[in-house]
Amino acid sequence: MEESAFNALAEAELARIETALEDCGAELDVEPKPGGILELEFDNGSKMIINRHTAAREIWVAAKSGGFHFRPQDGVWVNTRDGRELWAMLAALVGEQSGEAVRLVRRD
């Protein structure tokens, strides 16, 4: 995939993630940063970073429980280690880190 096509795809996904996180009801602040980065800060002081990694053509998530890499595959972003889907993992990771049940709704 060309770099420009990947960047457009990743930026669109990050924008959807930002909207879903803002609407999920969990106590967290979402701050977009330059270069395709979302920084999440939870009420308990912990942070999570979600960013695009252009060289690897992946979206990376750095959470309290570890780091995860996701590649676009057949219209979804999948974990490079175990094939789990980005949105399901994000809901679980945000829920775990916030201490609240979280449901993320992906809007196109």
C-alpha positions as CSV (number, residue, x, y, z in Angstrom):
1,M,0.0,0.0,0.0
2,E,1.3,3.4,-0.9
3,E,2.3,5.7,2.0
4,S,-0.3,8.4,1.1
5,A,-3.1,5.8,0.9
6,F,-2.1,4.3,4.2
7,N,-2.0,7.7,5.9
8,A,-5.5,8.6,4.6
9,L,-6.8,5.2,5.8
10,A,-5.2,5.5,9.2
11,E,-6.3,9.1,9.7
12,A,-9.9,8.2,8.9
13,E,-9.8,5.3,11.4
14,L,-8.2,7.5,14.1
15,A,-10.9,10.1,13.6
16,R,-13.6,7.4,14.0
17,I,-11.8,6.1,17.1
18,E,-11.6,9.7,18.6
19,T,-15.3,10.2,18.1
20,A,-16.2,6.8,19.5
21,L,-14.0,7.4,22.6
22,E,-15.6,10.8,23.2
23,D,-19.1,9.2,23.1
24,C,-18.3,6.0,25.1
25,G,-19.2,7.5,28.5
26,A,-15.9,6.5,30.2
27,E,-14.1,9.1,32.3
28,L,-11.2,10.0,30.0
29,D,-9.8,12.8,28.0
30,V,-8.9,12.3,24.3
31,E,-6.4,14.7,22.9
32,P,-5.4,14.5,19.2
33,K,-1.7,15.3,18.6
34,P,0.1,16.2,15.4
35,G,1.4,13.2,13.3
36,G,-1.6,10.9,13.8
37,I,-1.5,10.5,17.5
38,L,-4.4,10.2,20.0
39,E,-3.4,10.6,23.7
40,L,-6.0,9.3,26.2
41,E,-5.8,10.2,29.9
42,F,-7.9,8.5,32.4
43,D,-9.2,9.8,35.7
44,N,-6.9,7.5,37.5
45,G,-3.9,9.3,35.9
46,S,-3.0,6.5,33.5
47,K,-2.5,7.1,29.8
48,M,-3.0,5.3,26.5
49,I,-1.5,6.2,23.1
50,I,-3.0,5.3,19.8
51,N,-1.0,6.3,16.7
52,R,-0.4,5.5,13.1
53,H,3.0,4.1,12.3
54,T,3.5,4.8,8.6
55,A,6.7,2.9,8.1
56,A,5.1,-0.3,9.3
57,R,1.7,0.6,7.8
58,E,0.1,-0.1,11.2
59,I,-1.9,1.5,14.0
60,W,-0.2,1.1,17.3
61,V,-1.7,1.1,20.7
62,A,0.3,1.5,23.9
63,A,-1.8,0.7,26.9
64,K,-1.1,-0.1,30.6
65,S,-1.3,-3.8,29.7
66,G,1.1,-3.7,26.8
67,G,1.7,-2.6,23.2
68,F,-0.3,-3.8,20.2
69,H,0.1,-3.4,16.5
70,F,-2.8,-3.5,14.0
71,R,-2.7,-3.9,10.2
72,P,-5.5,-3.2,7.7
73,Q,-6.8,-6.5,6.4
74,D,-10.0,-7.1,4.4
75,G,-11.6,-3.9,5.6
76,V,-10.7,-4.2,9.3
77,W,-7.7,-3.6,11.4
78,V,-6.3,-6.8,13.0
79,N,-3.8,-7.5,15.7
80,T,-0.5,-8.7,14.1
81,R,0.0,-11.3,16.9
82,D,-3.4,-13.0,17.3
83,G,-5.7,-11.6,14.6
84,R,-8.1,-9.9,17.1
85,E,-9.9,-6.8,15.8
86,L,-8.8,-3.3,16.8
87,W,-12.2,-2.0,17.9
88,A,-13.0,-5.0,20.2
89,M,-9.5,-4.8,21.7
90,L,-9.8,-1.0,22.2
91,A,-13.1,-1.4,24.0
92,A,-11.5,-4.0,26.3
93,L,-8.3,-2.0,26.9
94,V,-10.2,1.2,27.6
95,G,-12.6,-0.6,29.9
96,E,-9.7,-2.3,31.8
97,Q,-7.8,0.9,32.1
98,S,-10.8,3.1,33.1
99,G,-12.4,0.5,35.4
100,E,-15.7,1.0,33.5
101,A,-17.6,-1.2,31.0
102,V,-17.0,0.4,27.6
103,R,-18.7,-0.1,24.3
104,L,-17.2,1.6,21.2
105,V,-19.5,2.3,18.2
106,R,-17.7,2.6,14.9
107,R,-19.5,5.1,12.6
108,D,-18.5,5.4,9.0
